[in-house]
C-alpha cells in the first residue's frame, strides 16, 4: 500500500527542499548460537562437534558474520546457554539456534535439553527467545524433540524438530541430513532445508531396507500449525525465487475491472463469505515459493498515469499483496491516500482483506474520508484507510485513483512512479497515456523491458507487462536507489536548456547586488591578502548563518534576495548559495548557481525537476582550481564537500550557459586518526590518553556528531565510542574542541584506563558493509570519496617490552592498502600502527570478495601482539 514515505516521495521534486543527510542505517545484525549438549559417549561427542563445526561454516556462507556465531561445547551448562541467548538480543535481522544432543523430560513432564547440571527446559528457551526481536530459525536436533514445538511455536519463529511428538527416542539421523541439505544451498529458505533433510532421511531408511523410526516436524510461523514433511515445500522447484525481465502482451491498466460489490451502501466495512474467486486467490498465494521468507509477496500490481492537455494528471494504482509474516501488516495493511481538494482528490476503487479461509472484509469506497484530522499528526493532506483483520496468511487489496490539477509553479509535467517494491512482485502492468501532439519523455529506468506503444483518440499510450521482479532490498553502501531500482519517469520538458530558461525567468531579480551586499563583502575581505582567503572568509560567514526553510509557493524554487537573507540572518540552501554567489561577485570573483539531487542521483537523460539542493560553483581561474561550496550547514569546513554532494551531477546555471558537471569531491583524502598512549600498571592493565582527529569528511562527521550537544551529552558520546573500541575500559575527562570554529581542527580527548590486557580496536565503522561474504552490486563507502583510517597505540611496559615484535603486514588489493606495523621506541615502549587506505571507494562486486578477505587478514594481524 502507499505509506507516508511513498506519498512524500511522489512530491519530493515539487520544491527545492534542501536535504540534510542523516547517517546511513547500519546493516541489520544476524546472530547464531550452536550448542552441543551432553554426548553420552565419545562417538557422540565427536559427531556433535563435527555437526557444530559444519553448522558454523554454513552459517557463515549464508551471510552471518563469523564473529556473530557462538559455539558452546559438550560441557556447557544451562546458565551458559541462557547468557548466550540474552546476548543475542542484539540480533535484529535473523537469529539461528541449533541444538545437538539428547532430550528428556524435566519435572512436570516439560521437554528439556540435556546439559551439564540442571536441564534446559523448553520453557527456558521460550522465555529467552521471546526477548530476541529478530526473525528466528530453530533446529532441535535431538531425540524426542517434537514435544518442543507446541511450546516454542511463534509467528516470528520457524522451528524444526528431528522427531515428531510421539516417542521417537533413538538418536536421530536428521541432524546429519540437515547439514547435507544445508550444504546443498546455504542460502535456501529454512523450510526448504528442513524438507530436503527429511527427504534425505527417508531415502536413507529406504536404501537400507529399514522401517523409518523418526519423522521431522516443522512449526510454521505463517499458518501457526505444525507441519509434516515436505512442509508445503515443492522440492522439485528451485529453492530460489526466479526473476525475469521478460515482456508479455500488455493489456490496458484499469482498476475498475476489479469489481468488489458492497451489499449495504451504508456500511463502512462489510464481512463477506468465501467465494470461488477468493478461495482461488488464497490457494495461489499459499503456493507461491518464498525461500527467502519475505514478509510479503506482491501478487499483482497495476500502475497507470494519464496526463491531460491542461497538465492535470490521473494516477492509478492497484496492489494485491499476500502477507506471509506478521511484520508485513503495518507496512501493507495501512493506506495513506493523498486528499487535498480541489488540487488533489483521491477516489478509492477497492479495499479488501481476504482471510486464509477465503472470507473477506471489504471497505465501502464511498466512506473514504475527505481528509485526516490533526490527531494523526498529518493535517488535511491525507485520507487514511486501515484494513481490519489483516494478519499472516491474508491477502490485502487496495486500488485507487489520484487526480491532481496542474502545478502552476512548474512549467511542465514532471512525474515519477515506483515500479520495483521492497518485496518481490510476481506481475506488474504499467500504462502511461500522454497527449499525442506534445513532446513527452516516458522512460522505465533500470529495466530491460520495452513498451508497446500505440496511439488512440489523441493520446500516445505506453504499456508494459512485466514478469517477476526481485525485491529492491537496500544495503549499506548502495548507490542511490534511482540508479538500480526500477522506476518510471514522465516529463513534458523538451530539454535541459528549456529548464534553464524557465529557472532564470522565475529567479530573475533574486540575485540583485545592492549596497548592503557590497558593504558586507568589503568588510569581510578587507584584510584578506589572497583570492583564496577572500573566498574562505565569505564562505564561513554564509555557512554560519542559520538554516531555515520556509518554502511556500514560488519560494519553493526562487531564492530570496541576498539583501533579504542578510537582513534575516537565515535562509535555506538556495538562499545561502545565492547570497554566497552575490558576495563573491561583489568581490570580483565569478560564481555560479548549482542545482543537484543531494544524497541521490539525477538522470540527465530525463529533462525534469529532479533537484532537492543548491550550492555554489566557483570556476577555475588560472592556477586556481574550481571550487564547489556548500554553505547550507555550519559544520562543513572550507574546501570540503559534505556527504551527498560529491560525485553527483550538478546543473550549473551560468549567465550565458547551463550544463551538467560532476561535483568534485574533496581533493585531500579524508583521514580519521586515533592515538592511544598507554602505560602498563602493576596489575597488567593499562591507562593513559586517547585522542581523535579528523580530516575531510572524517572531520565533517565529528563536527556533525557533536554539534548542538550539551557538555554531558558530548561526554556520553565520547565514553560510548571509547567503550566500543576498548570494552570494559573507563573514560574520564572527556572533551571535544569547539566544533563551531571551522578554522580549528576538531580534537576529541579523554583519559582512559582498563584492567584488560587486550588492546583497543581500530574504528573501522565505514567498512561494516563488508560483513556479507559476497555482494551483487557495487559497494560505495565514505560517500564515494577516498579515506584513510589510522590507529596508533603506544605501549609502555613496566618491564622490558615483549620481544620479538610481530611481523609487519602490508596488503594491496583492488587499489586498497592495508598495513599493520610495529616499532620499538625504547626498551620499555613499542608502538603499533594499523592503517587502511581506501583509494577506490566504489568497490565492484568482482573486487569485493578479495578486499573482504584482505580485511579479515588485517583484523587477524591486529590481534597479534
VEXFI-656942 format. One record per residue (C-alpha): residue in three letters; x, y, z. Coordinates in steps of 0.2 Angstrom, whole numbers, plus 2048, in hexadecimal, padded with zeros to 3 digits. Layout:
N
ALAXYZ ...
//
This chain:
865
UNK800800800 UNK8058127FF UNK80E81780F UNK812829815 UNK82382780F UNK81E8227FD UNK8118307FC UNK81F83C801 UNK82A8357F4 UNK81E8387E7 UNK81E84B7EA UNK83084D7EF UNK8358557DF UNK8288627E0 UNK83286F7EA UNK8448717ED UNK84586A7FF UNK85786A805 UNK85C85980B UNK86585781B UNK86D84681A UNK86B83A829 UNK87782C82D UNK87381D823 UNK86B80F82D UNK877801832 UNK8757F082A UNK8697E5834 UNK8727D9840 UNK86F7C683E UNK8757BB84B UNK8767A884E UNK87879C85D UNK87D78A85A UNK87D77F86A UNK88376D86C UNK87C76687C UNK881756886 UNK88774987A UNK885739884 UNK89473187B UNK8A4736872 UNK89D732861 UNK88F73E864 UNK89B74B86A UNK8A574A85A UNK89574A850 UNK88D759859 UNK89D763857 UNK89E75F844 UNK88C765842 UNK88F77584C UNK89E779842 UNK895776831 UNK886780837 UNK89278F83B UNK89A78D82A UNK88978D821 UNK88279B82B UNK8917A6826 UNK88E7A1814 UNK87C7A6816 UNK8827B881B UNK8827B882E UNK8937C0833 UNK89F7B483B UNK8A07BF84B UNK88D7BE84D UNK88D7AB84E UNK88F7A3860 UNK894790862 UNK891788873 UNK899777876 UNK89476787F UNK89776D891 UNK88C77C88F UNK88078089D UNK86E78789D UNK8747988A3 UNK881799895 UNK874797888 UNK8687A3890 UNK8767B0891 UNK87A7AD87E UNK8677AF87A UNK8667BF884 UNK8757C687A UNK86C7C286A UNK85F7D086E UNK86B7DA863 UNK8657D0854 UNK8587DA84A UNK8587D1839 UNK85A7BE83B UNK85E7B384A UNK8627A1848 UNK862794857 UNK868783853 UNK868775861 UNK87176485F UNK87075786D UNK86374E877 UNK85175387D UNK84874D88D UNK83A753898 UNK83D75E8A7 UNK83275F8B6 UNK8207618B1 UNK8237588A0 UNK829768898 UNK835763889 UNK84776888D UNK858768885 UNK86675E88E UNK875769894 UNK8817688A2 UNK87776C8B2 UNK8657718B2 UNK85C76E8A1 UNK85777B895 UNK84477A894 UNK83A77F885 UNK83278D890 UNK844794893 UNK846795881 UNK83679D87D UNK8397AB88A UNK84A7AF883 UNK8457AE871 UNK8357B9874 UNK8417C7879 UNK84B7C6869 UNK8437D285C UNK84A7C984C UNK8427BD841 UNK8477AC848 UNK84C79B841 UNK84D78D84D UNK85377B84B UNK85176E859 UNK85C760853 UNK858754861 UNK84E745865 UNK83C74886B UNK83E75A864 UNK82C75C85D UNK82576086E UNK82F77086E UNK82477785F UNK81477B868 UNK81D785875 UNK82978E869 UNK81D79285B UNK81C7A5857 UNK8177B0848 UNK8297B5846 UNK8317A584A UNK83479683E UNK838786848 UNK83D775841 UNK83E76684C UNK847756847 UNK83974B84E UNK82674C850 UNK81D74E861 UNK81A73C864 UNK82873286B UNK83773185F UNK84572F86B UNK853728860 UNK86173485B UNK85A73B84B UNK86373C83A UNK85A74C836 UNK86875883D UNK875751830 UNK868751822 UNK864763827 UNK877768825 UNK87775F814 UNK86876880E UNK86E779815 UNK87F77680B UNK8757747FB UNK86F7867FC UNK87579080B UNK86A79E806 UNK85A794804 UNK84A79880E UNK84978F81F UNK83A78481A UNK84377E80A UNK852779814 UNK84776F821 UNK83D767813 UNK84C762809 UNK85475B819 UNK84475181C UNK84574A80B UNK85774580E UNK85273C81E UNK844732815 UNK84F72D807 UNK85C727813 UNK85071C81C UNK84971580B UNK85A712804 UNK85F708814 UNK84E6FE813 UNK84A705825 UNK83970B82C UNK83A71D82F UNK83A721841 UNK83C734841 UNK831741839 UNK835754839 UNK82976183D UNK828774839 UNK81F781843 UNK81A78D835 UNK8197A083A UNK80E7A582C UNK80079882E UNK803796841 UNK80278383F UNK80E774841 UNK81276D830 UNK81775C82A UNK82475A81C UNK82676180F UNK81F770819 UNK81677880A UNK827779800 UNK8287737EE UNK83876B7EE UNK8377697DB UNK83977C7D9 UNK8487867DB UNK84A78D7ED UNK84D79E7E6 UNK8407AA7E0 UNK8427AB7CD UNK8427BD7C6 UNK83F7C27B4 UNK83F7D27AB UNK8357CB79C UNK8267D3794 UNK8157CC790 UNK8077D4786 UNK8027E3790 UNK7F07E7794 UNK7E77F7799 UNK7EA7FB7AC UNK7D97FE7B3 UNK7D47FC7C5 UNK7C27FD7C2 UNK7C27EB7BB UNK7C67E57CD UNK7B47E57D3 UNK7B17E27E5 UNK79E7E67E9 UNK7977ED7FA UNK7867E77FE UNK7837F480B UNK786806805 UNK78680C816 UNK79380181D UNK7A5806820 UNK7AC7F4820 UNK7A27E581A UNK7A77D381E UNK7A47C780F UNK7A47B480E UNK7B17AB804 UNK7AF7AA7F1 UNK7B779F7E4 UNK7C17AF7DF UNK7C87B27F0 UNK7CB7A07F4 UNK7D579F7E3 UNK7DF7AE7E8 UNK7E37A77F9 UNK7E97977F1 UNK7F47A07E5 UNK7FB7AA7F3 UNK7FF79B7FE UNK8087927EF UNK8147A17EC UNK82679C7EF UNK82E7A77FC UNK83F79F800 UNK8467AF807 UNK8377B1812 UNK8327C380D UNK8257CA818 UNK8197CD80A UNK8177C97F7 UNK8107D57EA UNK8047C97E1 UNK7FF7D67D4 UNK8027E97D2 UNK7FA7F57C5 UNK8028067C3 UNK7FA8137B7 UNK7FC8267B3 UNK7F28317A8 UNK7F78437A4 UNK7EA84E79D UNK7ED85D791 UNK7EB86979F UNK7F985F7A9 UNK7EC8587B5 UNK7F28467BA UNK7E98377BE UNK7F38297C7 UNK7EC8187C9 UNK7F380B7D5 UNK7ED7F97DA UNK7F77ED7E5 UNK7F37DC7EA UNK7FF7D67F8 UNK8007C5801 UNK8057C8813 UNK8117BA818 UNK8177C1829 UNK8107CB837 UNK81D7D9834 UNK8157DD823 UNK8047E282A UNK8097F482F UNK8127F781E UNK8047F0812 UNK7F47F181C UNK7F480481F UNK7F080F810 UNK7F4822811 UNK7EC82A802 UNK7EF83C7FC UNK7DF8467FE UNK7E08597FD UNK7D185F7F3 UNK7D08687E7 UNK7E28667E2 UNK7E48537E6 UNK7D58477E7 UNK7D68357EA UNK7C88287E5 UNK7C98177EE UNK7C48097E2 UNK7C77FA7ED UNK7CE7F67FE UNK7CC7E4804 UNK7D47D7810 UNK7D27C580B UNK7D47B9819 UNK7DD7A8818 UNK7CC79F817 UNK7C77AA808 UNK7BB7B5812 UNK7BD7C8810 UNK7BB7D9818 UNK7B87E680B UNK7B97F980E UNK7AB804807 UNK7B48107FB UNK7A681D7FD UNK7AC81F80F UNK7BD82580B UNK7C0834816 UNK7C384580E UNK7D3847818 UNK7DB843829 UNK7D884D838 UNK7E8853842 UNK7E884584E UNK7F283B842 UNK800848841 UNK7FC84B82F UNK7EF85882C UNK7E485A81C UNK7EF851810 UNK7EB83F812 UNK7DC833813 UNK7E082381D UNK7DA81281B UNK7DE805828 UNK7DA7F3821 UNK7D37E9830 UNK7D67D7834 UNK7E67D682A UNK7F37CA830 UNK7FF7BC829 UNK7F77B281C UNK7EB7BF816 UNK7EA7C8805 UNK7E87DB806 UNK7E27E57F6 UNK7E17F77F4 UNK7DE8017E4 UNK7DB8147E2 UNK7DD8237D6 UNK7E58337DA UNK7E08427CF UNK7EB8517D1 UNK7E98627C9 UNK7F886B7C0 UNK8058727CB UNK8068847C5 UNK8188867CC UNK81F87A7C0 UNK81F87D7AE UNK81D86A7A9 UNK81885A7AF UNK8248507BA UNK81E83F7C1 UNK8278307C8 UNK81F8207CC UNK8268117D7 UNK8268017CE UNK8327F57D8 UNK82D7F37EA UNK8377ED7F9 UNK82D7DC7F8 UNK82D7D17E9 UNK8207D47DC UNK8197C67D1 UNK8107D17C3 UNK8107E37BF UNK8067ED7B2 UNK80A7FF7AE UNK80180A7A3 UNK80681D79F UNK7FA828794 UNK80183978F UNK7FB846782 UNK800840770 UNK805850769 UNK810856777 UNK82285077B UNK822845789 UNK83183B791 UNK82A82A797 UNK83881E79E UNK83880E7A9 UNK84980F7B1 UNK8548017B7 UNK84A7F47AD UNK84D7EB79C UNK83A7EB799 UNK8347F5789 UNK8237FC788 UNK8167F977B UNK81180A774 UNK80180E76C UNK7F681E768 UNK7E481F76C UNK7D882E76C UNK7E683B76D UNK7F083277A UNK800829779 UNK800819783 UNK80F81078B UNK80B7FF792 UNK8167F279B UNK8127E17A2 UNK8207DC7AD UNK8247CB7B4 UNK82B7C77C6 UNK8357D47CD UNK8427D27DB UNK83F7DC7EB UNK8497EC7EC UNK8527E87FC UNK85D7F7800 UNK86E7F4809 UNK87B7FF811 UNK887806804 UNK87A8057F6 UNK87A8127E8 UNK86B81D7E7 UNK85C8137E5 UNK85781C7D5 UNK8668147CD UNK8618027D0 UNK84F8017D5 UNK8428017C7 UNK8378117C6 UNK82E81A7B9 UNK83082C7B4 UNK8258377AA UNK8298497A5 UNK823856798 UNK832860799 UNK83A861788 UNK84C86378E UNK85886979C UNK85B879792 UNK84887C794 UNK8498787A6 UNK8578857A8 UNK84D89279F UNK83E88F7AB UNK8498907BA UNK8528A07B5 UNK8418A87B2 UNK8398A37C4 UNK84A8A87CC UNK84C8B97C3 UNK8508C77CF UNK8548BB7DE UNK8668BD7DB UNK8668D07DC UNK8768D77E4 UNK8728E77EE UNK87D8F27F9 UNK87A8E7808 UNK8818D87FF UNK8908E27F9 UNK8938E980A UNK8928D8812 UNK89E8D1806 UNK8AB8E0808 UNK8AA8DE81B UNK8AD8CB81B UNK8BC8CC80E UNK8C48DC813 UNK8D38D481B UNK8D48C480F UNK8E48C3806 UNK8DF8B67F9 UNK8D18B17EE UNK8D08A17F8 UNK8CF8AA808 UNK8C18B5802 UNK8B78A57FC UNK8BA89D80D UNK8B48AC817 UNK8A48AE80D UNK8A089B80E UNK8A289A821 UNK8988AA823 UNK8898A2819 UNK88B891820 UNK889898832 UNK87889F82E UNK869896834 UNK861889829 UNK84E88C828 UNK84388581A UNK83288D817 UNK82E887805 UNK81D88C801 UNK8178907EF UNK8248977E4 UNK8308987F2 UNK8328857F0 UNK83C8897E0 UNK84189C7E1 UNK84F8A17ED UNK84D8B07F8 UNK8578BF7F4 UNK8698C07FC UNK8638D0805 UNK8548C680C UNK85F8B8812 UNK86B8C581A UNK85D8CE823 UNK8558BE829 UNK8668B582E UNK85E8A5828 UNK85A89C818 UNK85888B810 UNK865882804 UNK86088C7F5 UNK85F89D7FF UNK87189A806 UNK8788947F6 UNK8718A47ED UNK8788AF7FB UNK8898A77FA UNK8898AA7E7 UNK8848BC7E9 UNK8928BF7F6 UNK89F8B77EA UNK8998C17DB UNK89A8D17E6 UNK8AC8CC7E9 UNK8B08CA7D7 UNK8B08B77D7 UNK8A58AE7CB UNK8988A17D2 UNK88A8977CC UNK8798907D3 UNK87987D7D3 UNK86A8717D5 UNK86C85F7DA UNK8648507E2 UNK86D84E7F2 UNK86F83C7F9 UNK8678357E9 UNK86A8377D6 UNK8648417C7 UNK8608387B7 UNK8668447AA UNK85E83A79D UNK84D8407A4 UNK84A8537A3 UNK83F8567B3 UNK83F85D7C4 UNK84B8517CD UNK85385D7DA UNK85285F7ED UNK8628697F0 UNK86C8797EB UNK87E87D7ED UNK88B8897E5 UNK8988867D8 UNK8A78907D6 UNK8AF88D7C5 UNK8C288A7C3 UNK8CD89A7C0 UNK8DE8987BB UNK8E788C7C7 UNK8D988D7D3 UNK8CE87D7D1 UNK8BB87E7D1 UNK8B287D7E1 UNK8A18767E7 UNK89B87F7F6 UNK88C879801 UNK88888580E UNK87887D813 UNK87D877824 UNK88A87E831 UNK89586F832 UNK89D86E821 UNK8AF874821 UNK8B587F813 UNK8BB875804 UNK8B1865808 UNK8A285F800 UNK89585780D UNK88E84680B UNK8808447FD UNK8888517F2 UNK8988497EB UNK8968407DB UNK8858467D7 UNK88084E7C7 UNK87F8617CB UNK87486C7BF UNK87F87B7BE UNK87588A7B8 UNK8818987B2 UNK87C8A87AB UNK87D8A3799 UNK87F89079A UNK8778827A4 UNK87F8707A5 UNK8818617B0 UNK89285F7B9 UNK8978517C5 UNK8998597D6 UNK8AB8567DB UNK8AF84E7EB UNK8BB8557F8 UNK8CC8547F0 UNK8D584E800 UNK8D183D807 UNK8C683C816 UNK8D0836825 UNK8CA830836 UNK8D882E842 UNK8D8827854 UNK8E682785F UNK8E881D86F UNK8F682087B UNK8F5813889 UNK90080E897 UNK8FF7FD8A0 UNK8FB7FC8B2 UNK9007EF8BF UNK8F07E58BC UNK8F47E38AA UNK8E77EF8A4 UNK8E980089B UNK8E681289D UNK8EA822894 UNK8E282D887 UNK8D782C877 UNK8D7839869 UNK8CD83A859 UNK8CF84684B UNK8C684683A UNK8CA84D829 UNK8BE85081B UNK8AE84681C UNK8B483E82C UNK8B584F834 UNK8A485482D UNK89D845836 UNK8A584A846 UNK89E85B845 UNK88D855841 UNK88D84884F UNK89185485C UNK888864855 UNK87A86A861 UNK87E85D86F UNK87F862881 UNK88F85F88B UNK887850893 UNK882849882 UNK89384C87A UNK89B842889 UNK88E834887 UNK892833874 UNK8A5832877 UNK8A3825885 UNK89881B87A UNK8A481B86B UNK8B3817876 UNK8A980987E UNK8A580186D UNK8B7801868 UNK8BE7FC879 UNK8B17F2882 UNK8B17F2895 UNK8BC802895 UNK8B881289E UNK8B9824897 UNK8BB8348A1 UNK8BE84689D UNK8B684488C UNK8B5854882 UNK8B485A870 UNK8BA86A868 UNK8AE877862 UNK8A686F853 UNK89E88084E UNK8AF88784B UNK8B2882839 UNK8C4888839 UNK8C987D848 UNK8CC86A846 UNK8C085F84F UNK8C885685D UNK8C0849868 UNK8CA844878 UNK8C883A888 UNK8D1831896 UNK8CF81E894 UNK8D280F89F UNK8CE7FC89E UNK8D37ED8A8 UNK8D27E3898 UNK8E37DF890 UNK8DB7DF87E UNK8DE7EE873 UNK8D17FB86D UNK8CA7F785C UNK8CB80284D UNK8BB80C848 UNK8B7805838 UNK8A4808837 UNK8A480E825 UNK8A87FC820 UNK89B7F3828 UNK8937F1817 UNK89F7E2815 UNK8967D7821 UNK88E7CD813 UNK8997C080B UNK8947C67F9 UNK88A7D47F1 UNK8817D67E1 UNK8837E97DF UNK8907F67E1 UNK8957FB7F3 UNK89780E7F6 UNK89F813806 UNK8A382480D UNK89782C801 UNK8A28267F3 UNK8B18307F8 UNK8C28297FD UNK8C682880F UNK8D382181B UNK8D081A82D UNK8E081A838 UNK8E2813849 UNK8F2816853 UNK8F480D864 UNK90381186E UNK90780587D UNK91380788B UNK9167F8895 UNK91C7F78A7 UNK9297EA8A2 UNK9317E9892 UNK9267E9883 UNK9227D887B UNK92D7D186E UNK92E7CD860 UNK9217D9858 UNK9147D284D UNK9177D283B UNK9117E0831 UNK9027DE825 UNK9007E7814 UNK8F27E3808 UNK8EC7EB7F8 UNK8DC7E57F1 UNK8D17ED7E4 UNK8DA7FE7E6 UNK8D87FD7F9 UNK8E77FD805 UNK8E67F4816 UNK8F57F5822 UNK8FA7F0834 UNK90B7F583A UNK9147F484B UNK9227FF850 UNK92E7FF85F UNK92F810867 UNK93A80B876 UNK93D7FC881 UNK92C7FE88A UNK92280687C UNK91B7FF86B UNK90F80685F UNK9027FE854 UNK8FB807845 UNK8EC7FF83C UNK8E680882C UNK8DA80681E UNK8DB81180E UNK8CB810803 UNK8D18187F3 UNK8C28117E9 UNK8B38147F3 UNK8A780C7E7 UNK8AB7F97E7 UNK8A47EE7DA UNK89C7DD7DE UNK8AB7D47D5 UNK8B77DD7E1 UNK8AD7DC7F0 UNK8B17CA7F6 UNK8C47CD7F4 UNK8C37DE7FE UNK8B87D580B UNK8C57C780D UNK8D37D480F UNK8C97DC81D UNK8C87CC826 UNK8DA7C9824 UNK8DD7DB82B UNK8D27D883A UNK8DB7C883E UNK8EC7D183D UNK8E57DF849 UNK8E17D1856 UNK8F47CC856 UNK8FE7D4864 
//
